[in-house]
């Protein structure tokens, strides 16, 4: 039997950077069109479509849909994750349940024979479906309902499913007279926006749309799961995964394959592995950075936590690291509770078997108490001045602390426990973060900034 070749090895070394850039685009952009994320990206990705499709299928189990007009990666998800909602968002705000429901109903209302549709006709078809669902509904006189519909239509326009050919969504939203909008429908984009692994009428629960992990997976199945974790998460701690996946990640080869595909750098520690991106583009949550006050505060908070660990390590309490919060189970229960049983085709129904995965490896982590965290934020306010944390937070240091801890939890750097947080190993990568405040003008405070040490 011939050995499987290394990913992307048939790419000429002179072209490898171009291929890696295309791979990063596919993995980080939910839909690529001629104008999205910007002109020129589609042509660049299509140049490598065959190679990308092969590597994504062989190494991750993903499916790449590539046409002359768009590229869409259909992932093979292992778990449900609340951060997946970021795909459905407008202006950085994830869709709530109403917006997600409206999006599904609007897509379902498009008739294949339709080439264009007015907003008024769209609402005429959509409203009865929404009003037939208990707790949802659509009331044109309710501002929250109208705002939700505008967000969903704008999302479809941004993704190329709809094109405004006349009128304006903004004018309709403002309620000016008989304002309307006329849309052209791109049915091909509508089709690729929703590509489940199995028809939803053939599954008895949402886990039927996920990858099934057998009790005794093959070596390649385990390696694929490990690669997906590396590509989807900022860091993979051995204590958070099953022993077989941890062994695959410890063995040289799996992480290096993903690094070779993406152009990222492997960082290994005793506690886990991550792929570092010096360009800061292979992520939906850049950190650290000069972004929001929450982002900046989270970075400075890590620096203070690192100082505490270096100066008082012996005094710190170490606690067993609890399993990662099982958001997956909560999401499965919530989604399945709303499953319309009458819509399932019993003769074709498929139920996902329960996974029989072994327990992750035990580990401990140092505890930083809630009171000390609050004192750290108070010190930051005293050091930089309340005005440095923007008007939204300068009178709410406790709220800013909660928001910063939530961000650090999402980034797998801290884990909340009763009475404080446990510090995960990757957090100490940021121990040298410093606050960088430019010279203050005579008129007052400047915003807080962050720079890693040595820049």
Sine and cosine of phi, psi and omega as CSV:
sin_phi,cos_phi,sin_psi,cos_psi,sin_omega,cos_omega
0.00,0.00,0.72,-0.70,-0.01,-1.00
-0.98,0.20,0.57,-0.82,0.02,-1.00
-0.95,0.30,0.59,-0.80,0.07,-1.00
-0.92,0.40,0.74,-0.67,-0.05,-1.00
-0.95,0.31,0.38,-0.92,0.03,-1.00
-0.92,0.40,0.62,-0.78,-0.01,-1.00
-0.86,0.52,0.63,-0.77,0.06,-1.00
0.89,0.46,0.25,0.97,-0.06,-1.00
-0.95,0.32,-0.34,0.94,0.02,-1.00
-0.99,0.13,-0.01,1.00,0.06,-1.00
-0.99,0.15,0.76,-0.65,0.06,-1.00
-0.86,0.51,0.71,-0.71,0.00,-1.00
-0.79,0.62,-0.53,0.85,0.00,-1.00
-0.94,0.35,-0.38,0.93,-0.03,-1.00
-0.98,-0.22,-0.04,1.00,-0.11,-0.99
-0.87,0.50,-0.64,0.77,0.01,-1.00
-0.88,0.48,-0.63,0.78,0.04,-1.00
-0.91,0.41,-0.66,0.75,0.02,-1.00
-0.90,0.43,-0.70,0.71,-0.01,-1.00
-0.89,0.46,-0.62,0.79,0.05,-1.00
-0.90,0.44,-0.65,0.76,0.05,-1.00
-0.89,0.45,-0.66,0.75,0.03,-1.00
-0.88,0.47,-0.68,0.73,0.02,-1.00
-0.88,0.47,-0.63,0.78,0.02,-1.00
-0.89,0.47,-0.72,0.69,-0.04,-1.00
-0.89,0.45,-0.64,0.77,-0.05,-1.00
-0.97,0.24,-0.34,0.94,-0.08,-1.00
-0.93,-0.38,-0.16,0.99,-0.03,-1.00
-0.90,-0.43,0.83,-0.56,-0.09,-1.00
-0.93,0.38,-0.52,0.85,0.02,-1.00
-0.49,-0.87,0.77,-0.64,0.01,-1.00
-0.93,-0.37,0.82,-0.57,0.06,-1.00
-0.79,-0.62,-0.10,-1.00,-0.02,-1.00
-0.89,0.46,-0.46,0.89,-0.02,-1.00
-0.92,-0.39,-0.07,1.00,-0.09,-1.00
-0.79,-0.61,0.76,-0.64,0.01,1.00
-0.96,0.28,-0.34,0.94,0.13,-0.99
-0.27,-0.96,0.36,-0.93,-0.02,-1.00
-0.84,0.54,0.63,-0.77,0.03,-1.00
0.98,-0.18,-0.43,0.90,-0.04,-1.00
-0.92,0.39,-0.68,0.74,-0.02,-1.00
-0.86,0.52,-0.74,0.68,0.00,-1.00
-0.88,0.48,-0.62,0.78,0.01,-1.00
-0.91,0.42,-0.70,0.72,-0.02,-1.00
-0.93,0.36,-0.66,0.75,-0.03,-1.00
-0.89,0.46,-0.45,0.89,0.05,-1.00
-0.85,0.53,-0.55,0.83,-0.07,-1.00
-0.94,-0.34,0.32,0.95,-0.15,-0.99
-0.85,0.53,-0.70,0.72,-0.04,-1.00
-0.91,0.42,-0.72,0.69,-0.01,-1.00
-0.92,0.40,-0.65,0.76,0.03,-1.00
-0.89,0.46,-0.71,0.70,-0.02,-1.00
-0.86,0.50,-0.68,0.74,-0.02,-1.00
-0.92,0.39,-0.73,0.69,-0.03,-1.00
-0.92,0.38,-0.65,0.76,0.00,-1.00
-0.91,0.41,-0.59,0.81,0.04,-1.00
-0.95,0.32,-0.73,0.68,-0.09,-1.00
-0.94,0.33,-0.65,0.76,-0.14,-0.99
-1.00,-0.05,-0.49,0.87,-0.07,-1.00
-0.88,-0.47,-0.33,0.94,-0.12,-0.99
0.99,0.14,0.20,0.98,0.01,-1.00
-0.99,0.11,0.29,-0.96,0.06,-1.00
-0.86,-0.51,0.78,-0.62,0.02,-1.00
-0.97,-0.22,0.84,-0.55,0.11,-0.99
-0.99,-0.17,0.88,-0.47,-0.04,-1.00
-0.73,-0.68,0.85,-0.52,0.11,-0.99
-0.82,-0.57,-0.02,-1.00,0.02,-1.00
-0.94,0.34,-0.22,0.98,-0.09,-1.00
-0.93,-0.37,-0.32,0.95,-0.04,-1.00
-0.31,-0.95,0.33,-0.94,0.08,-1.00
-0.74,-0.68,0.74,-0.67,-0.01,-1.00
-0.65,-0.76,0.75,-0.66,0.06,-1.00
-0.99,-0.11,0.86,-0.52,0.09,-1.00
-0.99,-0.11,0.96,-0.30,-0.08,-1.00
-0.98,0.21,0.38,-0.92,0.13,-0.99
-0.97,-0.24,1.00,0.02,-0.13,-0.99
-0.96,0.26,0.63,-0.78,0.06,-1.00
-1.00,0.02,-0.62,0.79,-0.07,-1.00
-0.63,-0.78,0.34,-0.94,0.20,-0.98
-0.99,0.10,0.63,-0.78,-0.11,-0.99
-0.64,-0.76,0.79,-0.61,-0.02,-1.00
-0.83,0.55,-0.46,0.89,-0.03,-1.00
-0.94,0.35,-0.24,0.97,0.05,-1.00
-0.91,0.42,-0.29,0.96,0.05,-1.00
-0.90,0.43,-0.33,0.94,-0.02,-1.00
-0.87,0.49,-0.37,0.93,0.05,-1.00
-0.90,0.44,-0.57,0.82,-0.02,-1.00
-0.97,-0.25,1.00,-0.05,-0.08,-1.00
-0.43,-0.90,0.34,-0.94,0.12,-0.99
-0.64,-0.77,0.77,-0.63,-0.02,-1.00
0.89,0.46,0.49,0.87,0.00,-1.00
0.99,0.15,-0.02,1.00,-0.01,-1.00
-0.97,-0.23,0.91,-0.41,0.00,-1.00
-0.87,0.49,0.53,-0.85,0.04,-1.00
-0.90,0.43,0.63,-0.78,0.15,-0.99
-1.00,0.07,-0.07,-1.00,-0.09,-1.00
-0.90,0.43,-0.60,0.80,0.01,-1.00
-0.89,0.45,-0.71,0.70,-0.03,-1.00
-0.91,0.41,-0.65,0.76,0.04,-1.00
-0.89,0.45,-0.65,0.76,0.03,-1.00
-0.92,0.40,-0.69,0.73,0.04,-1.00
-0.87,0.49,-0.64,0.77,0.00,-1.00
-0.88,0.48,-0.72,0.69,0.01,-1.00
-0.89,0.46,-0.68,0.73,-0.03,-1.00
-0.92,0.39,-0.62,0.79,0.02,-1.00
-0.91,0.42,-0.72,0.70,0.03,-1.00
-0.87,0.50,-0.62,0.79,-0.01,-1.00
-0.94,0.33,-0.38,0.92,-0.06,-1.00
-0.99,0.13,-0.27,0.96,-0.03,-1.00
-0.95,0.32,0.84,-0.54,0.07,-1.00
-1.00,0.05,0.68,-0.74,-0.06,-1.00
-0.86,0.52,-0.49,0.87,-0.02,-1.00
-0.97,0.23,-0.26,0.97,-0.01,-1.00
-0.96,0.27,0.72,-0.70,0.12,-0.99
-0.98,-0.21,-0.59,0.81,0.05,-1.00
-0.63,-0.78,0.33,-0.94,-0.01,-1.00
-0.46,-0.89,0.63,-0.77,0.08,-1.00
-1.00,0.09,0.38,-0.93,0.02,-1.00
-0.89,0.46,-0.61,0.79,0.01,-1.00
-0.88,0.47,-0.69,0.72,0.03,-1.00
-0.93,0.37,-0.58,0.81,0.03,-1.00
-0.87,0.49,-0.71,0.70,0.00,-1.00
-0.92,0.39,-0.58,0.81,-0.01,-1.00
-0.89,0.46,-0.59,0.81,0.04,-1.00
-0.99,0.14,-0.57,0.82,-0.12,-0.99
-0.98,0.20,-0.64,0.77,-0.14,-0.99
-0.85,0.52,-0.71,0.70,0.01,-1.00
-0.86,0.51,-0.62,0.79,0.03,-1.00
-0.90,0.43,-0.69,0.72,0.01,-1.00
-0.90,0.43,-0.64,0.77,-0.04,-1.00
-0.96,0.28,-0.28,0.96,0.03,-1.00
-0.99,0.12,-0.11,0.99,-0.04,-1.00
-0.98,-0.22,0.87,-0.49,0.00,-1.00
-0.85,0.52,0.75,-0.66,0.06,-1.00
1.00,0.08,-0.08,1.00,0.01,-1.00
-0.95,-0.30,-1.00,-0.02,0.05,-1.00
0.95,0.32,0.25,-0.97,0.13,-0.99
-0.61,-0.79,0.87,-0.49,0.02,-1.00
-0.89,-0.46,0.93,-0.37,-0.06,-1.00
-0.90,0.44,-0.27,0.96,0.03,-1.00
-1.00,-0.04,-0.07,1.00,0.01,-1.00
-1.00,-0.04,0.89,-0.46,-0.05,-1.00
-0.87,0.49,-0.57,0.82,-0.01,-1.00
-0.94,0.35,-0.59,0.81,0.05,-1.00
-0.92,0.40,-0.68,0.73,-0.03,-1.00
-0.91,0.41,-0.66,0.75,0.03,-1.00
-0.90,0.44,-0.62,0.79,0.03,-1.00
-0.90,0.44,-0.67,0.74,0.00,-1.00
-0.91,0.41,-0.63,0.78,0.05,-1.00
-0.88,0.47,-0.68,0.73,0.01,-1.00
-0.88,0.48,-0.67,0.74,-0.03,-1.00
-0.93,0.37,-0.71,0.70,0.03,-1.00
-0.89,0.46,-0.62,0.78,0.03,-1.00
-0.91,0.42,-0.62,0.78,0.05,-1.00
-0.88,0.47,-0.68,0.73,0.01,-1.00
-0.92,0.40,-0.58,0.82,0.07,-1.00
-0.92,0.39,-0.70,0.72,-0.01,-1.00
-0.88,0.47,-0.53,0.85,-0.03,-1.00
-1.00,-0.03,0.04,1.00,0.08,-1.00
0.99,0.13,0.09,1.00,0.05,-1.00
-0.95,0.30,-0.54,0.84,0.08,-1.00
-0.83,-0.56,0.56,-0.83,0.10,-1.00
-0.80,-0.60,0.81,-0.58,0.01,-1.00
-0.97,0.25,0.91,-0.42,0.01,-1.00
-0.98,-0.19,-0.31,0.95,0.02,-1.00
-0.31,-0.95,0.48,-0.88,0.01,-1.00
0.98,0.22,-0.29,-0.96,-0.11,-0.99
-0.40,-0.92,0.73,-0.68,0.12,-0.99
-0.89,0.46,-0.65,0.76,-0.05,-1.00
-0.89,0.45,-0.65,0.76,0.01,-1.00
-0.91,0.41,-0.65,0.76,0.04,-1.00
-0.91,0.41,-0.67,0.75,-0.01,-1.00
-0.89,0.45,-0.55,0.84,0.02,-1.00
-0.97,0.25,-0.17,0.99,0.07,-1.00
0.95,0.31,0.51,0.86,-0.04,-1.00
-1.00,0.09,0.97,-0.26,0.08,-1.00
0.84,0.54,-0.74,-0.67,-0.02,-1.00
-0.99,-0.16,0.58,0.82,-0.06,-1.00
-0.84,0.55,0.62,-0.78,0.00,-1.00
-0.54,-0.84,0.08,-1.00,0.08,-1.00
-0.62,-0.78,0.57,-0.82,0.04,-1.00
-0.91,-0.41,0.78,-0.63,-0.06,-1.00
-0.90,-0.43,0.62,-0.78,0.30,-0.95
-1.00,-0.03,0.67,-0.74,-0.05,-1.00
-0.98,-0.20,0.79,-0.61,0.12,-0.99
-0.99,-0.17,0.99,-0.13,-0.11,-0.99
-0.93,0.37,-0.48,0.88,0.02,-1.00
-0.91,0.41,-0.67,0.74,0.04,-1.00
-0.91,0.41,-0.68,0.73,0.04,-1.00
-0.83,0.55,-0.62,0.79,-0.03,-1.00
-0.93,0.36,-0.65,0.76,-0.06,-1.00
-0.99,0.17,-0.28,0.96,0.04,-1.00
-0.90,0.43,-0.48,0.88,-0.01,-1.00
-0.81,-0.59,0.99,-0.17,-0.01,-1.00
-0.75,-0.67,0.97,0.23,0.02,-1.00
-0.93,0.37,0.38,-0.93,0.01,-1.00
-0.90,0.44,-0.52,0.85,0.06,-1.00
-0.68,-0.73,0.45,-0.89,0.08,-1.00
-0.85,0.53,0.70,-0.71,-0.09,-1.00
-0.90,0.43,-0.39,0.92,0.05,-1.00
-0.97,0.26,-0.11,0.99,-0.06,-1.00
-0.95,-0.32,0.15,0.99,0.00,-1.00
-0.85,-0.53,0.52,-0.85,-0.01,-1.00
-0.99,-0.14,0.00,1.00,0.02,-1.00
-0.20,-0.98,0.29,-0.96,-0.09,-1.00
-0.91,0.41,-0.42,0.91,0.02,-1.00
-0.90,0.43,-0.27,0.96,0.08,-1.00
-0.93,0.38,-0.23,0.97,0.03,-1.00
-1.00,-0.09,-0.01,1.00,-0.02,-1.00
-0.98,-0.18,0.15,-0.99,0.09,-1.00
-0.95,0.32,0.75,-0.67,0.06,-1.00
-1.00,0.08,0.81,-0.59,0.00,-1.00
-0.97,-0.22,0.96,-0.28,-0.03,-1.00
-0.91,0.40,0.34,-0.94,-0.01,-1.00
-0.88,0.48,-0.56,0.83,0.02,-1.00
-0.82,-0.58,0.98,0.19,-0.05,-1.00
-0.93,0.36,0.45,-0.89,0.10,-0.99
-0.96,0.29,0.22,-0.98,0.00,-1.00
-0.87,0.49,-0.64,0.77,-0.03,-1.00
-0.95,0.32,-0.58,0.82,0.07,-1.00
-0.89,0.46,-0.67,0.75,0.04,-1.00
-0.91,0.42,-0.67,0.74,0.01,-1.00
-0.89,0.45,-0.65,0.76,0.04,-1.00
-0.88,0.47,-0.67,0.74,0.02,-1.00
-0.89,0.45,-0.64,0.77,0.02,-1.00
-0.90,0.44,-0.66,0.75,0.01,-1.00
-0.91,0.43,-0.65,0.76,0.02,-1.00
-0.89,0.45,-0.64,0.77,0.04,-1.00
-0.88,0.47,-0.69,0.72,-0.01,-1.00
-0.89,0.47,-0.63,0.78,-0.06,-1.00
-0.98,0.21,-0.43,0.90,-0.12,-0.99
-0.98,-0.18,-0.30,0.95,-0.11,-0.99
-0.84,-0.54,0.54,-0.84,-0.02,-1.00
-0.90,0.43,-0.49,0.87,0.04,-1.00
-0.42,-0.91,0.53,-0.85,0.06,-1.00
-0.88,-0.47,0.93,-0.37,0.07,-1.00
-1.00,0.02,0.70,-0.71,0.01,-1.00
-0.85,0.52,-0.51,0.86,-0.03,-1.00
-0.95,0.32,-0.22,0.98,-0.04,-1.00
-0.98,-0.17,-0.06,1.00,-0.07,-1.00
-0.82,-0.57,0.22,-0.97,-0.01,-1.00
-0.95,0.31,0.41,-0.91,-0.07,-1.00
-0.83,0.56,-0.59,0.81,-0.02,-1.00
-0.92,0.38,-0.63,0.78,0.05,-1.00
-0.93,0.36,-0.64,0.77,0.04,-1.00
-0.87,0.49,-0.66,0.75,0.03,-1.00
-0.90,0.44,-0.64,0.77,0.02,-1.00
-0.90,0.44,-0.61,0.79,0.00,-1.00
-0.96,0.29,-0.54,0.84,0.03,-1.00
-0.94,0.33,-0.51,0.86,-0.05,-1.00
-0.97,0.25,0.81,-0.58,0.04,-1.00
-0.84,0.54,0.74,-0.67,0.03,-1.00
0.65,-0.76,-0.83,0.56,-0.07,-1.00
-0.91,0.42,-0.81,0.59,0.00,-1.00
-0.90,0.43,-0.61,0.80,-0.02,-1.00
-0.92,0.40,-0.53,0.85,0.06,-1.00
-0.90,0.44,-0.71,0.70,0.01,-1.00
-0.92,0.40,-0.62,0.79,0.04,-1.00
-0.89,0.45,-0.64,0.77,0.01,-1.00
-0.91,0.41,-0.58,0.82,0.01,-1.00
-0.94,0.34,-0.60,0.80,-0.19,-0.98
-0.97,-0.25,-0.28,0.96,-0.06,-1.00
0.99,0.15,0.21,0.98,0.05,-1.00
-1.00,0.07,0.06,-1.00,-0.06,-1.00
-0.89,-0.45,0.75,-0.66,0.02,-1.00
-0.98,0.21,0.75,-0.66,0.15,-0.99
-0.86,-0.52,0.86,-0.51,0.00,-1.00
-0.93,-0.36,0.66,-0.75,0.13,-0.99
-0.71,-0.70,0.15,-0.99,-0.01,-1.00
-0.88,0.48,-0.47,0.89,-0.11,-0.99
-1.00,-0.10,-0.23,0.97,-0.05,-1.00
0.13,-0.99,-0.25,-0.97,-0.08,-1.00
-0.57,-0.82,0.50,-0.87,0.07,-1.00
-0.54,-0.84,0.27,-0.96,0.12,-0.99
-0.94,-0.33,0.89,-0.45,-0.05,-1.00
-1.00,0.00,0.67,-0.75,-0.01,-1.00
-0.86,-0.50,0.99,-0.17,-0.04,-1.00
-0.91,0.41,-0.40,0.92,0.00,-1.00
-0.99,0.17,-0.28,0.96,0.04,-1.00
0.94,0.34,0.35,0.94,-0.06,-1.00
-0.96,-0.28,-0.30,0.95,-0.07,-1.00
-1.00,-0.02,0.85,0.53,-0.03,-1.00
-0.24,-0.97,0.41,-0.91,0.14,-0.99
-0.97,-0.22,0.00,1.00,0.03,-1.00
-0.70,-0.72,0.98,0.20,-0.02,-1.00
-0.85,0.53,0.73,-0.69,0.00,-1.00
-0.34,-0.94,0.68,-0.73,-0.17,0.99
-0.98,0.22,0.13,-0.99,-0.02,-1.00
-0.09,-1.00,-0.01,-1.00,0.00,-1.00
-1.00,-0.10,0.46,0.89,-0.05,-1.00
-0.97,0.25,-0.83,-0.56,-0.10,-0.99
-0.96,0.27,0.24,-0.97,0.07,-1.00
-0.88,0.48,-0.53,0.85,0.03,-1.00
-0.90,0.43,-0.71,0.70,0.01,-1.00
-0.87,0.49,-0.72,0.70,-0.04,-1.00
-0.93,0.38,-0.66,0.75,0.01,-1.00
-0.90,0.43,-0.63,0.77,0.02,-1.00
-0.87,0.49,-0.65,0.76,0.03,-1.00
-0.91,0.42,-0.72,0.70,0.01,-1.00
-0.92,0.38,-0.52,0.85,0.05,-1.00
-0.91,0.41,-0.65,0.76,0.06,-1.00
-0.87,0.49,-0.65,0.76,0.01,-1.00
-0.88,0.48,-0.66,0.75,0.01,-1.00
-0.93,0.36,-0.61,0.79,0.06,-1.00
-0.89,0.45,-0.66,0.75,0.03,-1.00
-0.90,0.44,-0.65,0.76,0.06,-1.00
-0.86,0.51,-0.68,0.73,0.01,-1.00
-0.88,0.47,-0.67,0.74,-0.03,-1.00
-0.93,0.36,-0.53,0.85,-0.02,-1.00
-0.98,0.18,-0.54,0.84,-0.07,-1.00
-1.00,-0.05,-0.35,0.94,-0.06,-1.00
-0.67,-0.74,0.62,0.79,-0.08,-1.00
-0.84,0.54,-0.67,0.74,-0.06,-1.00
-0.92,0.40,-0.45,0.89,-0.04,-1.00
-1.00,0.08,-0.18,0.98,-0.06,-1.00
-0.96,0.26,0.61,-0.79,0.09,-1.00
-1.00,0.06,0.75,-0.66,0.07,-1.00
-0.97,-0.25,0.77,-0.63,-0.02,-1.00
-0.87,-0.49,0.45,-0.89,0.10,-0.99
-0.85,0.53,0.68,-0.73,-0.02,-1.00
-0.98,0.20,0.91,-0.42,0.00,-1.00
-0.94,0.34,0.32,-0.95,0.07,-1.00
-0.84,0.53,0.46,-0.89,0.06,-1.00
-0.84,0.54,0.59,-0.81,0.01,-1.00
-0.78,0.62,0.77,-0.63,-0.12,-0.99
-1.00,0.08,0.92,0.38,0.05,-1.00
-0.89,0.46,-0.48,0.88,0.00,-1.00
-0.85,0.52,-0.75,0.66,-0.03,-1.00
-0.89,0.45,-0.65,0.76,0.01,-1.00
-0.90,0.43,-0.66,0.75,0.00,-1.00
-0.92,0.40,-0.67,0.75,0.03,-1.00
-0.86,0.50,-0.72,0.69,-0.01,-1.00
-0.89,0.46,-0.67,0.74,-0.02,-1.00
-0.92,0.39,-0.69,0.73,-0.02,-1.00
-0.93,0.36,-0.70,0.71,-0.03,-1.00
-0.91,0.40,-0.45,0.89,0.02,-1.00
-0.92,0.40,-0.37,0.93,-0.01,-1.00
-0.98,-0.21,0.10,1.00,-0.04,-1.00
-0.94,0.35,0.85,-0.53,0.04,-1.00
-0.96,0.27,0.98,-0.20,-0.11,-0.99
-0.86,0.51,-0.51,0.86,-0.03,-1.00
-0.94,0.34,-0.21,0.98,0.00,-1.00
-1.00,0.04,-0.14,0.99,-0.04,-1.00
-0.99,0.10,0.75,-0.66,0.07,-1.00
-1.00,0.10,0.98,-0.18,-0.14,-0.99
-0.84,0.54,-0.61,0.79,-0.05,-1.00
-0.91,0.41,-0.40,0.92,-0.04,-1.00
-0.93,-0.38,0.02,1.00,-0.12,-0.99
-0.90,0.43,0.59,-0.80,0.01,-1.00
-0.75,-0.66,0.80,-0.60,0.01,-1.00
-0.96,-0.29,0.78,-0.62,-0.01,-1.00
-0.93,0.37,0.80,-0.60,0.05,-1.00
-0.92,0.38,0.48,-0.88,0.00,-1.00
-0.93,0.38,0.68,-0.73,0.05,-1.00
-0.95,0.31,0.61,-0.79,0.02,-1.00
-0.91,-0.41,0.82,0.57,-0.08,-1.00
-0.99,0.17,0.57,-0.82,0.06,-1.00
-0.95,0.32,0.36,-0.93,-0.03,-1.00
-0.95,0.32,0.55,-0.84,0.06,-1.00
-0.89,0.45,0.22,-0.98,0.00,-1.00
-0.95,0.31,0.63,-0.77,0.03,-1.00
-0.95,0.32,0.49,-0.87,0.01,-1.00
-0.38,-0.92,0.28,-0.96,0.08,-1.00
-0.83,-0.56,0.30,-0.95,0.00,-1.00
-0.50,-0.87,0.49,-0.87,0.00,-1.00
-0.95,0.31,0.58,-0.82,-0.02,-1.00
-0.99,-0.16,0.73,-0.68,0.20,-0.98
-0.93,-0.37,0.88,-0.47,-0.12,-0.99
-0.95,0.33,0.44,-0.90,-0.02,-1.00
-0.85,0.52,-0.66,0.75,0.01,-1.00
-0.88,0.47,-0.63,0.78,0.02,-1.00
-0.94,0.33,-0.58,0.81,0.08,-1.00
-0.88,0.48,-0.68,0.74,0.02,-1.00
-0.90,0.44,-0.61,0.79,0.04,-1.00
-0.92,0.40,-0.59,0.81,0.03,-1.00
-0.88,0.47,-0.70,0.72,0.01,-1.00
-0.92,0.40,-0.62,0.78,0.06,-1.00
-0.87,0.49,-0.64,0.77,0.04,-1.00
-0.89,0.45,-0.63,0.77,0.03,-1.00
-0.90,0.44,-0.65,0.76,0.02,-1.00
-0.91,0.42,-0.62,0.79,0.01,-1.00
-0.94,0.33,-0.60,0.80,-0.05,-1.00
-0.96,0.30,-0.68,0.73,-0.11,-0.99
-0.97,-0.26,-0.26,0.97,-0.05,-1.00
1.00,0.00,0.66,-0.75,-0.07,-1.00
-0.86,0.51,-0.57,0.82,-0.05,-1.00
-0.90,0.43,-0.33,0.94,0.01,-1.00
-0.95,0.32,-0.22,0.97,-0.07,-1.00
-0.98,-0.22,0.37,0.93,0.05,-1.00
0.93,0.37,0.35,-0.94,-0.07,-1.00
-0.88,0.48,-0.49,0.87,-0.05,-1.00
-0.92,0.40,-0.43,0.90,-0.14,-0.99
-0.83,-0.55,-0.15,0.99,-0.16,-0.99
-0.91,0.42,-0.35,0.94,0.07,-1.00
-0.96,-0.30,0.20,0.98,-0.07,-1.00
-0.67,-0.75,0.90,0.44,-0.02,-1.00
-0.89,0.47,-0.53,0.85,0.00,-1.00
-0.94,0.33,-0.63,0.78,0.06,-1.00
-0.90,0.43,-0.63,0.78,0.04,-1.00
-0.91,0.42,-0.63,0.77,0.05,-1.00
-0.87,0.49,-0.73,0.69,0.00,-1.00
-0.87,0.50,-0.68,0.74,-0.01,-1.00
-0.92,0.40,-0.64,0.77,0.02,-1.00
-0.92,0.39,-0.66,0.76,0.03,-1.00
-0.91,0.41,-0.59,0.81,0.05,-1.00
-0.90,0.44,-0.67,0.74,0.04,-1.00
-0.89,0.46,-0.72,0.69,-0.03,-1.00
-0.92,0.40,-0.49,0.87,0.09,-1.00
-0.93,0.36,-0.69,0.72,0.03,-1.00
-0.88,0.47,-0.54,0.84,-0.01,-1.00
-1.00,0.10,0.10,1.00,0.03,-1.00
0.88,0.48,0.60,0.80,0.04,-1.00
-0.97,-0.26,-0.47,0.88,0.07,-1.00
-0.73,-0.68,0.37,-0.93,0.11,-0.99
-0.72,-0.69,0.89,-0.45,-0.02,-1.00
-0.91,0.41,0.63,-0.78,0.14,-0.99
-0.65,-0.76,0.29,-0.96,0.05,-1.00
-0.82,0.57,0.82,-0.57,0.04,-1.00
1.00,-0.04,0.00,1.00,0.01,-1.00
0.31,-0.95,-0.52,-0.85,0.01,-1.00
-0.68,-0.73,0.51,-0.86,0.16,-0.99
-1.00,-0.10,0.67,-0.74,-0.06,-1.00
-1.00,-0.02,0.89,-0.45,0.01,-1.00
-0.99,0.14,0.45,-0.90,-0.15,-0.99
-0.82,0.57,-0.62,0.78,-0.08,-1.00
-0.91,0.41,-0.29,0.96,-0.03,-1.00
-0.88,0.48,-0.50,0.87,-0.09,-1.00
-0.97,0.23,-0.09,1.00,0.15,-0.99
-0.87,0.49,-0.41,0.91,-0.14,-0.99
-0.96,-0.28,0.40,0.92,-0.09,-1.00
-0.93,0.36,-0.32,0.95,-0.04,-1.00
-0.99,-0.16,0.21,0.98,0.06,-1.00
-0.88,0.47,0.67,-0.74,0.04,-1.00
-0.77,-0.64,0.47,-0.88,0.13,-0.99
-0.98,0.18,0.79,-0.61,-0.02,-1.00
-0.90,-0.44,0.97,-0.23,0.03,-1.00
-0.96,-0.27,0.86,-0.51,0.06,-1.00
-0.88,0.47,0.19,-0.98,0.06,-1.00
-0.82,0.57,0.74,-0.67,-0.07,-1.00
-0.98,0.18,0.79,-0.62,0.06,-1.00
-0.94,0.35,0.17,-0.99,-0.06,-1.00
-0.91,0.42,-0.35,0.94,-0.14,-0.99
-1.00,0.04,-0.13,0.99,0.03,-1.00
0.54,-0.84,-0.39,-0.92,-0.14,-0.99
-0.99,0.13,0.51,-0.86,0.15,-0.99
-0.97,-0.25,0.37,-0.93,0.00,-1.00
-0.89,0.45,0.43,-0.90,0.05,-1.00
-0.96,0.29,0.67,-0.75,0.06,-1.00
-0.79,-0.61,0.19,-0.98,0.01,-1.00
-0.76,-0.65,0.67,-0.74,0.14,-0.99
-0.65,-0.76,0.75,-0.66,0.13,-0.99
-0.89,0.46,0.47,-0.88,-0.01,-1.00
-0.87,0.49,0.68,-0.73,0.07,-1.00
1.00,-0.10,-0.03,1.00,0.00,-1.00
-0.99,-0.14,0.00,0.00,0.00,0.00
